[in-house]
Amino acid sequence: MAAFPSDLAIAKGATLQPLVDVAASMGIGEHLVTPYGREVAKIELGAIDELADRPRAKYVVVSAITPTPLGEGKTTTTVGLGQAMRHIGKRATVAVRQPSMGPTFGIKGGAAGGGYSQVVPMETLNLHLTGDFHAVTEAHNMLSAILDNHLFQGNALDIDQHDITWRRVLDVNDRVLRNVVVGLGSRVDGVPRQTGFDITAASEVMAIFALARSVPEMRERLGRIVVAYDRSGKPVTAEDIGGAGAMAVIMRDALRPNLLQTLENTPVLVHAGPFGNIAHGNSSVVADLIGIHAGDFLITEAGFGADMGAERFFNIKCRASGLTPDAAVVVTTVRALKAHSGRHRIVAGKPLPEALFAENPDEVHAGGANLRKQIENIRLHGVSPVVAINAFPGDHPSEHAAIAEIAASMGARSAVCTHFADGGRGATELAEAVAEAAEEPSDFHFLYPDEAPLREKIETIATRVYGADGVDYDLSASRQIDSYERNGFGHLPVCIAKTHLSISSDASLKGAPTGWRLPVREVRASVGAGFIYPICGDMRTMPGLGASPAAHRIDLDANGEIVNLS
């Protein structure tokens, strides 16, 4: 049997349609399409108003069970589902985040989907695309420079140098930049202080970029960014130090969504890329405001498991956009549920254990607690769930049947998918199930009201979504919450930063852990983005490279073609 071709080889063999034709299939005229090279375009924001009178698409979010370190094919399933809709006579638009180059050159590799369910051109998508990430990096660091210049020029706002919250960013995994000292040298080189770098995807500018509905709103949100506190404890904003206008200028063109296509020419809006365990982990609101009137279905993806990206999709993104979902997909795999049985150790970058491939439906049932909890997390918001069983070559029919039994026990539809190998036709059963679920009456609701105190919001998510017995706050975290409420930030939703490898805050706990409490060690305010984020455990906002990063393998061949990008 011939070896299955690599993702890059499949992508290079794609037959692409002109993007003006792809846009036309969405009802978007050529006057709203700005080419960016031959294979990518930007959609003008005027499309939001021009399409507003068209019928509203069914809005579907794709989430997952708690992933293994290698991921379970959520983007591939999102793309495959979008392609499958055409096979059942429906028109779909897919909306996904732009990959961060840090993980692309680190351990994760690219994030364009996989096999015959990919967004193309995959090299462009996984690298610079249209420069949106660079715009976020430059806007963020412009504010950092203005802040340090304010200190150097006399500190007219009496900023407490020990209470500066704004760092710098870079779209590279580089652990040595987590903590740095700036301003060393002579007096004219600035005011020495300790700071650090985060990865660009973790920037508050990225979160603002993803949640703003227009350029004026983005400009206003940028102005609300809190960069520091003065000696009396009053917040100092980007507007206060004169940085918001320049940031908005840098970000203006980036706010236009990027248009690409799948291997089967389904339209794909690729826009923004906030972290799924630090920020809200969803693609942009403006892309959805366009896509919601561009066909029969708008299919978007939320980062990590349903306890993470889907919860933020419901309680943060839907609050910002005003859109309400019609159905949700929970992606699962046999190997992931076996991992959640606690009987296997899966380490990113290392081969999977041989025992994982042995036929064992009982082990699938043992790990099924995680799937049941994630289905429950979707239903908590009044949304109909559909379980996508992403089939891998080593799976056994009895194991797929075990997953279907778990889904049925929760009253959820399920479908086995082979979209990696078969493209859209391998996900038609899933497409039919999603279409049925989307027709059910919706009872979508947020988990908490805006006016609830911050602690109540945190505890609601901890107990109802994560299954914790309660929340324990470090003294400093309690003081930060009190300060935010005094400063008028208590109405904001919360975005809990925790490990994505467990529903709990402990990455080693598999399945659906009980009998534990959520430890909140720090609480930060992303006032411009519009959320408060409690930090639980040791969360890294700047990843490091592993012993054998993808960067060691990615190269150019003798013809100047990219190789080993996957």
N, C-alpha and C positions, 0 to 999 in steps of 0.2 A: 504494500500500500504506500502510495506517495505521501511524503510528509505534508502536513497541513501548512499552507503558506503563512508567512509572518504577517502581522498586522500591516507593517509598512509595505510589504509586497502587494497585499490586497489593495491597500489604499492607492498605490501607484498605478494599479490597473483599472482604476475607476473611470467611468465615462461621465464627465460632469456636464450639466446643463448650464447655459449662460445664466448668470445670476439675475438678469432682468426677467428671464422666463420663470425662474424660481420665485422671484418676488411677485410676478404676475399671478402665479398660482395661489398666492396669498391675498390677491386683490390689491397689491401695492403697485402703483404706477412707476414707470421708469424715472419720472422727475423726482421721486423720493429715494432713489437708489444711487449712492455715490460709490463707484468702483474703487477698490483698494487693491491694485494689481488685477490679475485676470481671474482669480479664484475666490476672492473675498470682497465683500462690499459693506458699507455702512448704510443703515436705514435712517433717513431723516426723521426727527421727532414729530414733524408735521403729520406723519402717518397715524399718530394716535388720534388726532382730531378727524382726519379724513376717513378713518375706518370706524369711527365711533357709532355710526348709525347702522352698521352691518350687524347681522345676528351674532349673538354671543356663543363662543365655542364652549364645549364641555371642558372643564378645568380639572386636570388630573395631576397629582403629585406622586412621584415615584420615590419610595423610601426603601428601607430594608430592615432585616434583623440586625443585631449587633455583629459587625463584620469581624472576620479573622484579620490578622495583619496584612494578608494579601488581597483583601477585598473580595466581593462576591459578584461582581459584574453588574453593578447598579446602573452605571452609565451605558453599558452595552445593552442592558434591558430597556432603558429609556429610549435609546435609538432604535432598537429592534421593534419596540411597541409602536413608535412613530411610523416606521416603515410598514408594519403590519396593518395599520389602519387603511392604507390604500388597498390592501388585498381583500378587505371586507367592504370596500366601497365607501370609505370615509376619507376626508382630507384632514391631515394633522400637521401641526407645527410643533417642533421640539424646541425647548428652551433650556440651555445648560450653562454652567459656569465655565469661564476660561481657566485652563489648568495653570497652576503656579509652576514656574521653571525650577524652583527649588526642589520639590518632590520629583519632577520629571528627570532631573539629573541626579536625584538621590536614590531612594529605594523603590519608589512607587512606579516610576516610568511614566509614560504618557497617559492622558485621560481623555481620549477621543472615542471611547468605546473599544470594541475589539472584533476580530474576525470579520464577518460580513454584516456587522451592525456597527458601523463607524461613521463619524463625522469626518469629512474630507474638505480640503487637503490636510491630512493629519500632521505633517511636519510643521506647516504654518500654524495650525491650531496649538500645537504643543510648545511652540517656541514664541516668537514675538507677536504673532497675529497682527493687529493694527496698532500696537503700541499702547494699549489702554493701561496695562500694568506699569509701563514706564511712566505714564502720566501720573498714576497714583503715587509711584515712588517719588517723582520729582515734586509733586504738590505737597506731599507729606514732608519731605526734606526741606522744601522752601520754608514751610512753617517752622521747622526746627532751626533753620538758619536765622529767621527773623526773631525767634525767641532768644537765641543766644546773643544776637546783636542787641536786643533790648537790654539784656543784662550788661553787656559791654558798654552801652551808651549811657549808663547811669541808673538803670532799673527804676524808671519813673513810677511804675506801678507797685513798687515795693514787693516784688515777687519773693517768696520764701524759697531760696535755692535748695532747701531740703524737702520741698513739696512740689517739685516739678514732675508732672505726669507724662509729658510728651517726649517720646524717644525718636529714634530714626529708623528707617526701614530699608531693606534691600531684598530683591527677589532671588536670593541665593541661600542655600542651607550653609550656615557658617557659625558654628558654636562659639568661636573665639570672640565674636562680636556681641554676645549676650550682655556682657558687662564691660564697659570701657570708660576711660577718663578722657574728657575733651578739654581743650583750652590750655594744654601744656605748651611750654615755650616761653617767649617773652610776653610782656604785658599786652602788646598789641595783637597777640594771638588769641585773645578771648579770656573769658572767666573760667578758670578750671572748675570742673564739677564732674561727678560720676553720672553716667547715663548708660545707654545701651542701644542695641538694634533689635528690631523684630523683623519677621519676614513680611514682605509687602502685603500678602493676603490677609495678615492679621491687623493691618492698618485700619484705624477708624475711618480714614478717607475712603478705603475700599468699601466699608459697610455703608457709608453715606452714598457713594456712587451706586451701590446696589439698591438702595431704598428710596432715593429721590425720584419724584415723578416728573420733574422738569428742571431746566437750567436755573430758573429763579429759586426753586425750592432747594436745589443743591447748593446754591450760593448762600442761602440762609442757614442751611444745616452746617456748612463749613464754618460760618461765623460763630456758631454755638459751641464748637469744639472747646473743651476745657483743657488748657495746656498746663496749668499750674494753679496754685492758691497763694494769695498774698499773706502777709504776716498776721492778718486778722482772721484768716480762714475763708476769705471771700474768693470764689472762683475767678480765674483770669482766663478769658476766652481768646480765640484766634482773632475775633473782631477787635477786642481790646488792644491787641498788640499790632494791629494793622496788617494781618497776614491773609485774611480770608479772600480778599479781592484777587490777589495774585494767584492763589490756589484755584479759584474758580476759572480764571483765564486758562490755566494749564489743563484743567479738567473739562472744559466746555465741549470739545469735539469728542472726547472719550465717552460722553453720555449717550451718543448715538449707538444703538446696538449693532453688532456685527452679524452679517448674514452669510451663512455657509450652507452646505447641504449634506445629506447622508449619501452612502453608496448607491441608494435607490432614488436619489434626488428629492427626498423629503426636505422641506425647508427647516433650517436650524438657526435659531438666534443664540449666539454665544456672547455672553456679556457679564462682566464682573466676576469676582472669584473670592469672596470672603471665606475665611477658614470655617470649617464645620464644627470644630470643637472649641473655638475661641469666640468667633462671631456667629452670625446666624446661618451661614453655610448655604445660601441660596443665590441663584442668578438674579438678574436685575428686575425691578418692578417695571421699568419702561419697556423692556422686552416683552413682559407679560401683557402690558397694556396694549401693545401692538398685536401680539399673538392671539389674544383672546377674541379678536374679531377677524382672524385670518383663515378660518376654516371650521371644520366640525369639532376638532379636538385641539386643545393646547396641552402638551405633555411636558411637565417640568420635573426637575430632579432636586431633591434636598439631601444635603450631606450626611453621611454616616447612617446610623440606625434611626428608627422612628422616634426614639427617645431624644435624639439630638436634632438633626436637620428638620424632620417633619414637625416636631413640637415648635421649633422656631418659625418654620413656614406658617403654621397656623396662628401662632400668638404674636409674631413680630411682623413677618412679611405681609400677611393678609390684613393686619391692622393698617399697615402703611399704604397698601395698594387699594383696599376696599373691595378686592375680588374675593369670591368664596369658592372653595373647591367642591367638585361634584363626586369625586372618587379618589382613592389612594391605592397605590400598588405597594406591596411589601415583598421585596425580593429576598429569596432564600436559596440556599444550596444544601445538598446533602452533606458536603464536607463541613460546612459551617455549623449545622445542627449537631453533627457528630463532635465537633470541637466543643460545643456548648454542653455536651454530656460530661465534660471534665476529664475524659479518659485519654485525651491526646494533647500533646504540646506542639503548638504551631508557632514557629519563629520566622518573622519576616526575613527573607533573603536566604533561608535554608530549605532543603527539600522537605516536602510533606511526609509525615510518617507513613510507612507502608500499611500499617493497620487501618489507616483512614480509608483505604480503598477496598477493604474486605466487605462483603455483603453483610449488613447488620442493621435491619430496620428497627430493632429494639434500641439500638444506640441513637438512631434518629429520634425516636420517641423520647428517649432520656434527655436529649437536648432540646426537645420541643417546647420547654417552658419559655424559652426566649422568644420563639415565634408567637406563642400565645400572648405573651405580655405586649409584644409590639403590635399585634392585631388590636389588643385592648387599648393601646395608646392612640391608635387611629380612631377607634370608636369613641374614646373619651371626648373627642371634638365633634362628634355627630356625623362622621364621614364613613362611607361604605368602603371597606377594605377588600382588595383582591390579592391573593398570594401568587406571586410569579415564582415557579420552581425552575430556576436557571440550571438546565441540565449540563453536566460535565461528562466527558467520555467514560470515566470510571464508575459512574453511577449504576445502580441496579433498579429495575422496575419496582421491586418490593420497597425500595427506599423512597422512591417518588410517591408510591401509594401511601407510605407512612406519613409523608408531609401532607398529602391531600386529606388524610384522616384527621390530622391535627387542625388543619384549616376548617374542615367541615364541623369539627367539634366546637369551633368558635363561631359558626354560622357565616364563614367567609367563603367566597368562591376561590378556586385555585385553577392553575393551568400549568402544564409542563411546557417549557420553552426551549427551542433549539436555535434561537436566532443567531448565536455566535457562528454556527456552522452553516445555517440555512438562510440567514437574512430575515427579511420581513415575513416570508411564508412560514418560518419556524416559530412565529409568535402570534399567528392568527387566532389560536384558541384563547390566548391571553387578551387579544384585542376584543374578541367577542365578549369575554367576561367583563372587561372594563367598560365596554359600551353598555352592557346590561346594568352594571352597578351604577353608572353615571345617570341612568334614567330613574333610579330610586329617589323618593323624596329626600331632600337634604335637611338635616337639622344642625348645620354647622354652627359652632359657637366657640368663643374663646374660653380658656380655662379660668380666667380671673378678670375682674373689671379693672379699668385704669385706676380707679380711686382706691383700690385695696392697698394697704401698707406694703412696703417692699418685703418685709419678712413674711407676710402672708403669701405674697406671690412666690417667693422662693420655696416656702414650705408646701405650697400647693403642688408645684412641679416635683419636688423631692418625694412627696408621699404618694401622689396619684400617678405620676409618670414613671419615676424611678423605683417605686416600691420601698422607699426608706421609712424607717419608724419615726424619723424626725430630723431636725437640723441642729448642728452644734456650731456656734459662731466663735471664732477667736475674738479676743477683746478688741484688737485693731479693726476687725471686720465689722463688729458692732458699732464702733465709733464712726467708721466710714458710712455705714447705712444711716446713722443718726445725722451725720453731716449732710448727706445727700438730700435727706428729707427736709432738713432746715433750709437748704438752698433751693428748694422747689423742684427737685428731681423725682419726687416720690411717685408721680403719676406714670413714670416710664415703665414699659414692660421689662422683664428680666431675661437675660441670656446667660444661662449657667455654663461656665467653662469647666468641663470635667473630661476624664478619659472617654474616648469613643469605643474602647475595647471591652467595655462592660456597661450594663445598664446602671450599675452602681458607680461609685467614685473610685473603686479599687479595680485596676485592670486585670487582676488575677482571678476575680470572681466571675464565673461563667453562668450561663442560663439566666434565671430571673432571681437574683439573690434577695433574701429577706433577712430580717433581724439585724439590720445595720443602720447607721445614722450618717447623714451627709455632713462632712466637715467643711465649713466655709472659712478659709484662712485669710482671704482678702476680697475686697469688693471695689471694682473700678466703675467709673461713670463714662460712658460713651454718649455724651449729651447731644452731640451733633447727629450721630447715627440714630439716637433715640432709644437707647436701652442702657440698663445697668447690668454689669456682668460680674456676678460672684465667681470667685476662683476656688475650686475644690481640688485640693491635692497639688502636686508639683506640675503645673502646666507650662510647657515650653512654647513661647511665642516666637522663638528662633530655633528651628530644627538644626541638627547636625548631620553630617554625612556618615554613612556606615563604613564598614571595613572594605566593602566592594561596591561602591556606588555605581549607578548607571553611567555616570560621567566617565568612568574608566573605559566603557565599551562604545559609547556614542562617538562617531567619527565621520569623516568624509572618505569615500573610496577614490580610486584613481581618476574617475570621471567627475569628481566633485559632488557626487550624490551622497545624501545623508544615509548612514547605515546604523543599525542596532538601536533605533529609536522606537520603543514599543511601550 
